[in-house]
Amino acid sequence: MSTTVTYAIVFQGEIVEGFQPISVKAHMAQLLKVDAEKMASLFSGKQIVIKRTTDKNEAAKYGGALKKIGADVKVRIIKGEAAPAKPADAKPADAKPADSIPEIDTSHLSLLPNEGNIVEPSAPVAPPELDLSALQVAENNGAPLVEAKIQERRELDLSEYTVAENDGSPIVEPSTEIAPTIEVPDFGLDEPGALLETLKEEKELLNPNTMGITLAMAGSDLLEPDEKDQKPPPKAPDISSINLAPND
């Protein structure tokens, strides 16, 4: 007896990372042509077999189409033994298959480009009927809806001002002060990268007389005896009346 291979496309409500659930549900509803009740069962968290086929290429096509719209489907391989050929007049058995997971008809599934709306637009809502019999529109008598605000106009006395005719003279007389003449010394430009000499101011060298200066030995007294203060040394303080109490 030969072995058959069946490819089952299963879905458990999982969505490919990066896709929005509302978008995936709308695409699947259009792609699989299912109603809201079946869509709820698809996203119930239970494993649902969407399609079974013995054609490997067909399974890859359906699985790729669902992956493309964001449904994280899995293609599982089911191996089994081929059933013996039944006579033409044989009746199908009443027993249910091993797995009672409902299948969804995807015979109309295709990979054609998406054109038009994902979800059909709802019918336009009829405008409500309003009873306007109690409303009246008054006649326009020409009055503005908002009264114009009157701005107070200030009168300016400009009688003392006159505007002279322009005879071509400048408004401000030009200055007659002549800029002083600056004598520019004779200078030139050196080659790029040349070292420029720094001009130093010439100062007269001093030659002080140091004949009366001597150097003392390190640690010696810099003052001569006759230069020191001749005051008597300070007296020692009298501390005979001071007693130190014990520290309790």
VEXFISE-394026 format. One record per residue (C-alpha): residue in three letters; chain; z, x, y. Coordinates in nm, 2 decimals. Each point is the difference from the previous one (the first is absolute). Layout:
{ala, A, {Z, X, Y}}
...
This chain:
{met, A, {0.00, 0.00, 0.00}}
{ser, A, {-0.10, 0.15, 0.34}}
{thr, A, {0.23, 0.06, 0.30}}
{thr, A, {-0.07, -0.17, 0.33}}
{val, A, {0.11, 0.11, 0.35}}
{thr, A, {0.08, -0.25, 0.27}}
{tyr, A, {0.06, 0.09, 0.36}}
{ala, A, {0.26, -0.22, 0.18}}
{ile, A, {0.03, 0.00, 0.37}}
{val, A, {0.37, -0.08, 0.08}}
{phe, A, {0.17, -0.07, 0.32}}
{gln, A, {0.38, -0.02, 0.08}}
{gly, A, {-0.01, -0.08, 0.37}}
{glu, A, {0.01, 0.37, 0.12}}
{ile, A, {-0.20, 0.11, 0.30}}
{val, A, {-0.17, 0.33, 0.07}}
{glu, A, {0.18, 0.21, 0.26}}
{gly, A, {-0.14, -0.04, 0.34}}
{phe, A, {-0.12, -0.37, -0.04}}
{gln, A, {0.17, -0.30, 0.15}}
{pro, A, {0.11, -0.28, -0.24}}
{ile, A, {-0.15, -0.28, 0.21}}
{ser, A, {-0.34, 0.18, 0.00}}
{val, A, {0.01, 0.07, -0.37}}
{lys, A, {0.08, -0.37, -0.08}}
{ala, A, {-0.28, -0.13, 0.22}}
{his, A, {-0.26, 0.24, -0.16}}
{met, A, {0.12, -0.09, -0.35}}
{ala, A, {-0.01, -0.37, 0.07}}
{gln, A, {-0.37, 0.03, 0.11}}
{leu, A, {-0.10, 0.25, -0.27}}
{leu, A, {0.16, -0.18, -0.29}}
{lys, A, {-0.07, -0.36, 0.13}}
{val, A, {0.36, -0.11, -0.08}}
{asp, A, {0.22, -0.26, 0.17}}
{ala, A, {0.34, 0.05, 0.15}}
{glu, A, {0.18, -0.09, -0.33}}
{lys, A, {-0.18, 0.27, -0.20}}
{met, A, {0.05, 0.25, 0.29}}
{ala, A, {0.38, -0.06, -0.02}}
{ser, A, {-0.01, 0.07, -0.37}}
{leu, A, {-0.19, 0.32, 0.06}}
{phe, A, {0.27, 0.13, 0.24}}
{ser, A, {0.30, -0.13, -0.20}}
{gly, A, {0.08, 0.34, -0.14}}
{lys, A, {-0.11, -0.08, -0.36}}
{gln, A, {-0.28, 0.19, -0.17}}
{ile, A, {-0.32, -0.21, 0.02}}
{val, A, {-0.32, 0.08, -0.19}}
{ile, A, {-0.28, -0.06, 0.25}}
{lys, A, {-0.29, 0.10, -0.22}}
{arg, A, {-0.07, 0.10, -0.36}}
{thr, A, {-0.33, 0.17, -0.10}}
{thr, A, {-0.13, 0.23, -0.27}}
{asp, A, {-0.23, 0.17, 0.26}}
{lys, A, {0.16, 0.31, 0.14}}
{asn, A, {-0.23, 0.01, 0.30}}
{glu, A, {0.07, -0.36, 0.08}}
{ala, A, {0.37, 0.06, -0.01}}
{ala, A, {-0.04, 0.30, 0.23}}
{lys, A, {-0.20, -0.21, 0.24}}
{tyr, A, {0.25, -0.29, 0.02}}
{gly, A, {0.29, 0.24, 0.02}}
{gly, A, {-0.16, 0.20, 0.28}}
{ala, A, {-0.09, -0.31, 0.20}}
{leu, A, {0.37, -0.12, -0.01}}
{lys, A, {0.13, 0.35, 0.08}}
{lys, A, {-0.24, 0.01, 0.30}}
{ile, A, {0.16, -0.31, 0.16}}
{gly, A, {0.35, 0.13, -0.07}}
{ala, A, {0.11, -0.16, -0.33}}
{asp, A, {0.16, 0.26, -0.22}}
{val, A, {-0.14, -0.11, -0.33}}
{lys, A, {0.02, 0.19, -0.33}}
{val, A, {-0.27, 0.02, -0.27}}
{arg, A, {0.17, 0.00, -0.34}}
{ile, A, {-0.18, 0.07, -0.33}}
{ile, A, {0.07, -0.24, -0.29}}
{lys, A, {-0.12, 0.11, -0.35}}
{gly, A, {-0.03, -0.23, -0.29}}
{glu, A, {-0.20, -0.08, -0.31}}
{ala, A, {-0.31, -0.20, 0.03}}
{ala, A, {0.04, -0.35, -0.15}}
{pro, A, {-0.24, -0.10, -0.28}}
{ala, A, {-0.30, -0.21, 0.09}}
{lys, A, {0.06, -0.37, -0.02}}
{pro, A, {-0.25, -0.25, -0.12}}
{ala, A, {-0.17, -0.21, 0.27}}
{asp, A, {0.19, -0.32, -0.10}}
{ala, A, {0.34, 0.17, 0.00}}
{lys, A, {0.26, -0.15, 0.24}}
{pro, A, {0.22, 0.22, 0.22}}
{ala, A, {0.36, 0.03, -0.11}}
{asp, A, {0.26, -0.19, 0.19}}
{ala, A, {0.24, 0.30, 0.01}}
{lys, A, {0.06, 0.16, 0.34}}
{pro, A, {-0.09, 0.37, 0.06}}
{ala, A, {0.27, 0.26, -0.02}}
{asp, A, {0.03, 0.02, 0.38}}
{ser, A, {0.00, -0.33, 0.19}}
{ile, A, {-0.06, 0.15, 0.34}}
{pro, A, {-0.26, -0.22, 0.18}}
{glu, A, {-0.33, 0.16, 0.09}}
{ile, A, {-0.19, -0.06, 0.33}}
{asp, A, {-0.37, -0.05, 0.00}}
{thr, A, {-0.17, 0.29, 0.18}}
{ser, A, {-0.35, -0.05, -0.12}}
{his, A, {-0.11, -0.04, 0.36}}
{leu, A, {0.15, 0.33, 0.11}}
{ser, A, {-0.24, 0.24, 0.17}}
{leu, A, {0.00, 0.31, 0.21}}
{leu, A, {-0.23, -0.13, 0.27}}
{pro, A, {0.09, 0.09, 0.36}}
{asn, A, {0.25, -0.23, 0.17}}
{glu, A, {-0.17, -0.23, 0.25}}
{gly, A, {0.15, -0.28, 0.21}}
{asn, A, {0.36, -0.11, 0.01}}
{ile, A, {0.25, 0.10, -0.27}}
{val, A, {0.16, -0.34, 0.03}}
{glu, A, {-0.20, -0.31, 0.10}}
{pro, A, {0.11, -0.12, 0.34}}
{ser, A, {0.20, -0.32, 0.01}}
{ala, A, {-0.16, -0.32, 0.14}}
{pro, A, {0.04, -0.04, 0.37}}
{val, A, {0.30, -0.20, 0.11}}
{ala, A, {-0.09, -0.33, 0.17}}
{pro, A, {0.13, -0.01, 0.36}}
{pro, A, {0.30, -0.24, 0.05}}
{glu, A, {-0.06, -0.33, 0.16}}
{leu, A, {0.20, -0.02, 0.33}}
{asp, A, {0.08, -0.32, 0.18}}
{leu, A, {-0.07, 0.07, 0.37}}
{ser, A, {-0.02, -0.36, 0.11}}
{ala, A, {0.32, 0.04, 0.20}}
{leu, A, {-0.13, 0.30, 0.20}}
{gln, A, {-0.19, -0.02, 0.32}}
{val, A, {-0.17, 0.26, 0.21}}
{ala, A, {0.05, -0.04, 0.37}}
{glu, A, {-0.29, 0.03, 0.24}}
{asn, A, {-0.05, 0.33, 0.18}}
{asn, A, {0.06, -0.06, 0.37}}
{gly, A, {-0.08, 0.36, 0.10}}
{ala, A, {0.36, 0.11, 0.03}}
{pro, A, {0.07, 0.34, -0.17}}
{leu, A, {0.23, 0.01, -0.30}}
{val, A, {0.21, 0.27, 0.17}}
{glu, A, {0.06, -0.01, 0.37}}
{ala, A, {-0.14, 0.31, 0.18}}
{lys, A, {0.26, 0.23, 0.15}}
{ile, A, {-0.05, 0.05, 0.37}}
{gln, A, {0.04, 0.36, 0.11}}
{glu, A, {0.13, 0.06, 0.35}}
{arg, A, {-0.25, 0.19, 0.20}}
{arg, A, {0.13, 0.26, 0.24}}
{glu, A, {-0.17, 0.05, 0.33}}
{leu, A, {-0.04, 0.37, 0.11}}
{asp, A, {-0.04, 0.10, 0.37}}
{leu, A, {-0.27, 0.26, 0.00}}
{ser, A, {-0.09, -0.03, 0.37}}
{glu, A, {0.11, 0.35, 0.08}}
{tyr, A, {-0.23, 0.15, -0.26}}
{thr, A, {-0.36, 0.08, 0.05}}
{val, A, {-0.27, 0.16, -0.21}}
{ala, A, {-0.20, 0.27, 0.17}}
{glu, A, {-0.36, 0.06, -0.07}}
{asn, A, {-0.09, 0.29, -0.22}}
{asp, A, {-0.18, 0.26, 0.21}}
{gly, A, {-0.03, 0.25, -0.27}}
{ser, A, {0.31, 0.20, 0.09}}
{pro, A, {0.25, 0.09, -0.27}}
{ile, A, {0.32, -0.20, -0.03}}
{val, A, {0.21, 0.32, 0.00}}
{glu, A, {-0.11, 0.30, 0.22}}
{pro, A, {-0.06, 0.31, -0.21}}
{ser, A, {0.24, 0.29, 0.04}}
{thr, A, {-0.12, 0.29, 0.21}}
{glu, A, {0.24, 0.25, -0.15}}
{ile, A, {-0.19, 0.29, -0.15}}
{ala, A, {0.14, 0.15, -0.32}}
{pro, A, {0.10, 0.37, 0.04}}
{thr, A, {-0.23, 0.26, -0.14}}
{ile, A, {0.14, 0.17, -0.32}}
{glu, A, {-0.11, 0.36, -0.06}}
{val, A, {-0.07, 0.03, -0.37}}
{pro, A, {0.05, 0.35, -0.14}}
{asp, A, {-0.27, 0.18, -0.19}}
{phe, A, {0.06, -0.09, -0.37}}
{gly, A, {-0.20, -0.03, -0.31}}
{leu, A, {0.02, -0.14, -0.35}}
{asp, A, {0.08, 0.21, -0.31}}
{glu, A, {-0.16, -0.04, -0.34}}
{pro, A, {0.15, -0.26, -0.23}}
{gly, A, {0.28, 0.15, -0.21}}
{ala, A, {0.07, 0.29, 0.24}}
{leu, A, {0.36, 0.10, 0.06}}
{leu, A, {0.10, -0.06, 0.36}}
{glu, A, {0.23, 0.25, 0.17}}
{thr, A, {0.32, -0.15, 0.14}}
{leu, A, {0.05, 0.08, 0.36}}
{lys, A, {0.35, 0.14, 0.06}}
{glu, A, {0.18, 0.01, 0.33}}
{glu, A, {0.06, 0.36, 0.11}}
{lys, A, {0.37, 0.05, 0.08}}
{glu, A, {0.18, 0.31, 0.13}}
{leu, A, {0.22, 0.17, -0.26}}
{leu, A, {0.36, 0.03, 0.11}}
{asn, A, {0.20, 0.33, -0.05}}
{pro, A, {0.37, -0.09, 0.04}}
{asn, A, {0.26, 0.28, 0.05}}
{thr, A, {0.23, -0.01, -0.31}}
{met, A, {0.19, 0.33, 0.07}}
{gly, A, {0.33, -0.18, 0.05}}
{ile, A, {-0.02, -0.20, -0.32}}
{thr, A, {0.18, 0.12, -0.32}}
{leu, A, {0.03, -0.15, -0.34}}
{ala, A, {0.35, -0.05, -0.16}}
{met, A, {0.07, 0.04, -0.36}}
{ala, A, {0.00, -0.31, -0.22}}
{gly, A, {0.34, -0.17, 0.02}}
{ser, A, {0.13, 0.18, 0.30}}
{asp, A, {0.15, -0.17, 0.31}}
{leu, A, {-0.26, -0.06, 0.27}}
{leu, A, {0.26, -0.01, 0.28}}
{glu, A, {0.16, 0.32, 0.14}}
{pro, A, {0.38, 0.00, 0.01}}
{asp, A, {0.00, -0.05, 0.38}}
{glu, A, {-0.23, -0.30, -0.03}}
{lys, A, {0.23, -0.19, -0.23}}
{asp, A, {0.24, -0.27, 0.12}}
{gln, A, {0.35, 0.16, 0.06}}
{lys, A, {0.21, -0.32, -0.03}}
{pro, A, {0.31, 0.02, -0.23}}
{pro, A, {-0.04, -0.15, -0.34}}
{pro, A, {0.12, -0.36, -0.04}}
{lys, A, {0.36, -0.06, -0.10}}
{ala, A, {0.07, -0.14, -0.35}}
{pro, A, {0.12, -0.36, 0.01}}
{asp, A, {0.36, -0.09, -0.08}}
{ile, A, {0.01, -0.21, -0.32}}
{ser, A, {0.37, 0.03, -0.09}}
{ser, A, {0.07, -0.37, 0.08}}
{ile, A, {-0.28, -0.12, -0.24}}
{asn, A, {0.10, -0.11, -0.35}}
{leu, A, {-0.24, -0.11, -0.27}}
{ala, A, {0.12, -0.31, -0.18}}
{pro, A, {-0.08, -0.02, -0.37}}
{asn, A, {-0.30, -0.21, -0.09}}
{asp, A, {0.12, -0.31, -0.19}}
